[in-house]
Amino acid sequence: MLKPVAAAFAVVLIAGCTTTGQTRETPPSAAAARQSFTDDPYPSTYRAIASAPVLIQHATVLDGTGRRLDDADVLLRDGKVVAVGNDVQAPADAVRVDGTGKWVTPGVIDVHSHLGVYPSPGMKAHADGNEATSPVTPNVWAEHSVWPQDPGFAAALAGGITSLQVLPGSANLIGGRGVTLKNVPATTYQAMKFPGAPWGLKMACGENPKRVYGQKGGPSTRMANVAGYRAAFIDAAEYMKKRKGNGADSNKDSGGKRDLKLDTLAGVIDGDIRVHIHCYRADEMATMLDLAKEFGFKVAAFHHGVEAYKLADRLAGEGVCAALWADWWGFKMEAFDGIQENLALVDRPANSCAIVHSDSEEGIQRLNQEAAKVMAHAKLAGIDIAPEHAIQWLTQNAAKALGILDRTGTLEPGKMADVVLWNGNPFSVYAQAEQVYIDGARVYDRHDPTHQPRSDFLLGQGTVMGGVR
């Protein structure tokens, strides 16, 4: 469990349980017709930490919508952003924070993390991110591998990360469901689970599935990769019809029985589960967009995409986000054609959705500096990008890809008060997150040890309990 020293960080766990059932009086076909493929038997128990109103004053504010406000105030109350502007009035009991010379942004969101499923220390006993027993495993959920004691959550919090999507790894064609978490200290993953956030489905193109399964009976080629996706979604389409009582079952493998694999893929086709695809090459991204059209689902984002610049216009035109690194390239053949201007070029078309992501327990601690590298490379290419625009790569666009933009990602009244106070321009090499607020509660303070979470794992290292380490 990640828990700060201060008592204010105690997590209140409220047990929740949802059940679904069918009475004898209900015809099976009627029950199937109203069935949801995304019922959640492991619902969020997240509860915001109670806190007094907070007024951050006289700061430079990047609100995540493309606006910059100088000498501005931000009022947080009852877990929400109440007002952003100049000379904001606050209630008498508000905690006033001097933001002079400092910058305020929405909380940073990482759309591609493996914290908790590949926690620190990195050992085989902790390797719970890839279910590498079959190339198609949409039945597995990353949340069931999340270890809340991973010290990486606290390290990410110190870098301004307030929400993150934890995904399965990329060994499989279809690796399973990802989960979006609020980055708060907790004993259970349900107490971190972002309320109401849709699941993501992790898929992977190219070399990784070939490498993992080439000696296990396949797929061993890119054409077999695509055949594997198609077969899985054909089964899912039949399953959906069968569950509604009006379809045949060609393989006799889904009958009337519930199938966890096909539940997930049916949720994708219905649009309730968002698709996130590990994909490097432009030609493969184009193929995956065609696959999505064939089976009637939408790609939320391509991840890594070192060749995304080659089809930036198509991505923008189809409303597909691109979650990218600043400058990773060349570490395998499908990453060979990367350029340092990639994200800046993807960002240029109208309606684009460029995102800086980590895929790294270290990189997640400095996503602001990764974005700064993009700005620097773009400037060398004659593209000037203002801080008020670049912050959207870390906040607004990330929230859009995860399907949570209506609740977080910008500092707009009524949204979650997920906020970072930086010691200066967040795109400076000297930038540090001084204070981090989640739902209006100060969960991290660089200058206050009582607001610096440490995991039980770290607190317990070196102790002996009952003679057993």
Secondary structure, DSSP 8 states (H G I E B T S, - for coil): -EE-SSGGG--------------TTS-HHHHHHT--TT--SS-----------EEEEEEEEE-SSS-EEEEEEEEEETTEEEEEESS----TT-EEEE-TT-EEEE-EEEEEE-TTTS-SS--GGG--S--TT-SB-TT-BGGGG--TT-THHHHHHTTTEEEEEE---SSSSEEEEEEEEE----SSGGGTB-TT---EEEEE-THHHHHHHTTTT---SHHHHHHHHHHHHHHHHHHHHHHTT----TTSSSSSS--HHHHHHHHHHTTSSEEEEEE--HHHHHHHHHHHHHHT--EEEEEE-TTGGGGHHHHHHTT-EEEE-SS---SSGGGTT--TTHHHHHTSSTT--EEE---STTGGGGHHHHHHHHHHHHHHTT----HHHHGGGTTHHHHHHHT-TTTSSS--TTSB--EEEESS-TTSTT--EEEEEETTEEEEETT-GGGS-EEHHHHHTT--BTTB-
